[in-house]
Amino acid sequence: MITDNQKIIILTAPSGAGKTTIKTQLLKALPERLSFSVSATTRKIREGEKDGVDYHYMSLNDFKTQIDASSFVEWEMVYPGMYYGTTVNEMKRIWNEGKIPLLDIDVQGALNVKKQFGEQVLTIFIEPPSLEVLKERLTKRGTDSTENIKTRIDKAEEELGYKKEFDLLIMNDDLQKATNETIRAVLTFI
């Protein structure tokens, strides 16, 4: 599926670490080189999101059918009952445009893609300054219940244990600095 000159960029981080904001700035900085890989998910659509733009929203049954059909490059049950994955067709679409896929995926998914594609992948882990700051960001975001925030913080603790397995670790204690560092790293890689 992948040739020697096809590359992949992966951003991963605990929920609320700033990954989506950095991804948006990266795509604005390199629109001719990168294209966002829209993940599939079984989670409910949030206000302001659009199917096919933010995610490909699927029912649990449809997602499992796609797993059985080997339609995913990677997939994970990130939170209980909530699946996320990157489809083979999404990757092919981007490569056919002559661009590099930018994946915004969870830690396990990122490590799975790196294992499959090796040196053709740049994995970047965006680290929050602390779990306390992360909790504050998630609370301010206002999209999750107190219970969901606790689940996300617990997951963040687990994800932080994998940060050393990534090609690059970027501390997001200053959003502009973290964004600039990410852009420089991607330019060097591509």
LINSULJO-V911125 format. One record per residue. N is the residue number from 1. RES is the residue in one small letter. D_LAST is the distance of its C-alpha to the last C-alpha in Angstrom with 1 decimal. Layout:
N/RES/D_LAST
N/RES/D_LAST
This chain:
1/m/19.3
2/i/15.7
3/t/14.8
4/d/12.8
5/n/10.0
6/q/9.9
7/k/7.7
8/i/9.3
9/i/9.1
10/i/12.7
11/l/14.8
12/t/18.3
13/a/21.4
14/p/25.1
15/s/26.5
16/g/27.0
17/a/24.4
18/g/22.6
19/k/19.7
20/t/20.5
21/t/20.8
22/i/17.5
23/k/15.9
24/t/17.9
25/q/16.8
26/l/13.1
27/l/13.8
28/k/16.0
29/a/13.5
30/l/10.8
31/p/13.3
32/e/12.2
33/r/8.7
34/l/9.9
35/s/13.3
36/f/15.4
37/s/16.8
38/v/20.5
39/s/22.1
40/a/25.7
41/t/28.3
42/t/32.1
43/r/32.5
44/k/34.5
45/i/32.9
46/r/33.2
47/e/34.7
48/g/32.3
49/e/29.9
50/k/29.5
51/d/29.3
52/g/26.3
53/v/24.5
54/d/24.6
55/y/25.4
56/h/27.1
57/y/30.4
58/m/32.4
59/s/35.7
60/l/35.9
61/n/37.5
62/d/34.8
63/f/32.1
64/k/34.1
65/t/34.7
66/q/30.9
67/i/30.6
68/d/33.4
69/a/31.8
70/s/28.5
71/s/26.6
72/f/24.2
73/v/21.1
74/e/22.3
75/w/25.2
76/e/27.3
77/m/30.5
78/v/29.1
79/y/32.4
80/p/35.8
81/g/36.0
82/m/32.6
83/y/30.0
84/y/26.4
85/g/24.0
86/t/21.0
87/t/22.3
88/v/21.3
89/n/22.1
90/e/19.8
91/m/16.7
92/k/18.0
93/r/18.7
94/i/15.1
95/w/13.8
96/n/16.9
97/e/15.9
98/g/12.8
99/k/10.6
100/i/8.7
101/p/11.5
102/l/11.9
103/l/14.8
104/d/17.4
105/i/19.6
106/d/22.1
107/v/21.8
108/q/23.4
109/g/21.3
110/a/18.1
111/l/19.6
112/n/20.7
113/v/17.4
114/k/16.0
115/k/19.1
116/q/18.8
117/f/15.2
118/g/14.6
119/e/11.7
120/q/9.6
121/v/10.1
122/l/9.3
123/t/12.7
124/i/13.8
125/f/17.6
126/i/19.2
127/e/22.6
128/p/25.6
129/p/27.9
130/s/30.7
131/l/32.2
132/e/34.7
133/v/32.2
134/l/30.5
135/k/34.0
136/e/34.7
137/r/31.6
138/l/32.4
139/t/36.0
140/k/35.2
141/r/32.9
142/g/36.2
143/t/34.8
144/d/36.1
145/s/39.5
146/t/40.5
147/e/40.4
148/n/36.9
149/i/35.8
150/k/37.4
151/t/35.7
152/r/32.2
153/i/33.1
154/d/34.3
155/k/31.1
156/a/29.1
157/e/31.1
158/e/30.2
159/e/26.4
160/l/26.4
161/g/27.7
162/y/24.4
163/k/22.1
164/k/21.9
165/e/20.4
166/f/17.0
167/d/14.1
168/l/14.5
169/l/17.7
170/i/18.1
171/m/21.7
172/n/22.5
173/d/25.7
174/d/24.5
175/l/22.5
176/q/21.2
177/k/20.2
178/a/18.5
179/t/16.6
180/n/15.5
181/e/14.5
182/t/12.4
183/i/10.6
184/r/10.1
185/a/8.8
186/v/6.1
187/l/5.3
188/t/5.7
189/f/3.8
190/i/0.0
